[in-house]
Amino acid sequence: MFSFTLSCGGSTAPVTNDPVVEDTTDPVPGDRGEITVSGLSANALTLSWEPATDEETAQLNLEYAVYQSTEDNISTVEGCESGAESITLLQEFTPGATTETMTLSVSNLEPNTPYYFNVVVQDKAGHKAAYNSVSATTDAVPDTEPPWVANSGIMPSSISSYSLVLCWDAATDNVTAQDDLEYAVYMSESGDIADVDACSGEKLKIDFKTYVADNGVIQATISGLSADTQYYFNVVVKDAAENKAAYTMRQVTTGPEPDTEPPTVANKIITATDVTTTTLTLSWNPASDNITDQDQLQYAVYQSDSDNMTTPEECLEEGVVMIMNFTTNSLTFDVTNLKAGRTYYFNVVVKDAAENKTAYTVVHATTLADTTPPMVADKTITATASYDYIRIAWAAATDDVTAQADLEYAIYRSETDDIGDLDACLASGKMAHGFKTYEYGTEAHFGGLFQGTTHYFNVVVKDESGNKTAYTMVHATTLKDTIPPTPGGDGAITAGGITANSITLSWEAASDNVESHANLGYIVYKSTSNNISTVQDCKDNGTQIGSIAYGIKTKTVEGLDPGTTYYFNVLVKDGGGNEAVYTMTEGITTAD
């Protein structure tokens, strides 16, 4: 720094050369960058903010730019100056020229629309800082138009003595959504609620509320009414701006006082006639009623196996069956599908138009006994035999009372000819299959039988009354297999696992024309001589090791002497008793 004195015209003045200080900092928005929105209307508002400060630029020389956006994208300087389509520059950089609160009036806005605003301050060095962006939604345009009712008619339904249902078409509005419209119901006993002004508070039945329309129709239940009374109803709809419109007033008369008196039956006797094994006819006297015409009364018939339905309420309990639905002016009913020789109980209930009911006096009747046994047109039983099972089949019987599908059959089986008729079957105690119905055909199978054995069969059919009929006895003999099994692996036997006292034998499974491997029996024989190469040799000269075993392919022979030569063979036997042997093999135990 240097200084000197400047003299001019006899006057002097000191001159000083101060160094230039570089501006490197951004301005600081006033009031922590807050922007205030005021004067909000449908199309305009006012923005206010406090002036910024700067280390070098005087407050009066700071410049301000104002930005507007329809998106939240102007919270920074860079965002404000991005040039996005949603951003509008409301004020270019202009000196504030004041240390007081600054304002900017914004106009030409759209109603009911959200906007974002921000202010950017700039110092003389071009450094910039953004205030805190602020958002505001303009007011909606005032709604002065009432809702519109295309069909203003009100339709009553479900009219009773004390209540009814009102139905009306949903209204529409230029601003308020249809689901947000509110409706109030007004009621009067005189026709003085024809318009909005006439629908006063004391005549309000249901206050304003929203409704969910069903296919464009709204319903409201009105209760607490008096019987046989004329009422007037109207509906007023209002939108969110409290604009209102009235529907067309409707007059409705409630129903008369309800009928609570049940029908009267002078003679409650029910008569059962024409009783057979499965049917009968019921008849009864007509009832009368204080309101419902006699020929409009309805009757229902109930059936039970016990005397448990003396009142209309008891007729609805478990165990009671309605066999005739309520039928107008019906005084007789034919009962069918009964069981022979059984006692049944019946009652009749009469009801009027108001659902009041009266029960008659319970009657009981016993159907005729069924003494006729089932009929079998062809008593032949066919029998088809295989090696180990027999199938029998027979023709279905019929009965004069019991339905064919309900007939039951029992099967008797014997090894001797002692079940030739019904008495013999019942006395034999040889029932193989108990009485049951056959849904998918009358046949039965007996398996697990021995080959070449004779079996006798008979069938007894029984109806629902226990009457029985026997078929004609049949006998059948299972087939006898005479072909012996064939040893597997060409009959080879392998001796392995040899120790001083044991040898393990193994062989391939044999095959048979009838039996599976699992049902073939195997017996192992041993000898100290080469003398068990045939079936008979095995039995005459060999020693049987254990008992016969089914489906095996290996066996360990124990209890042998050390250092000894043994001969082994395997005999295989099928269900028919046919036998074959494998090829004899030898094995030498090891020495101790």
Secondary structure, DSSP 8 states (H G I E B T S, - for coil): --EEEEEETTEEEEEE--------S--B-GGGG-EEEES--SS-EEEEE---B-SSS-GGG-EEEEEEESSS--SSHHHHTS--TTEEEEEEEEE---SS-EEEEE-S--TT-EEEEEEEEE-TT--EEE---EEEE----------B-S---EEEES--SS-EEEEEE--B-SSS-GGG-EEEEEEESSS--SSTTT--GGGEEEEEE----BTTEEEEEE-S--TT-EEEEEEEEE-TT--EEE---EEEE---S------B-S---EEEES--SS-EEEEE---B-SSS-GGG-EEEEEEESSS--SSTTGGGSTT-EEEEEEEET--EEEE-S--TT-EEEEEEEEE-TT--EEE---EEEE--------B-S---EEEEE-SS-EEEEE---B-SSS-GGG-EEEEEEESSS--SSHHHHHHHT-EEEEEE--SS-SEEEE-S--TT-EEEEEEEEE-TT--EEE---EEEE-----S--B-SGGG-EEEES--SS-EEEEE---B-SS--GGG-EEEEEEESSS--SSHHHHHHH-EEEEEEEES--EEEE-S--TT-EEEEEEEEE-TT--EEE---EEEE----
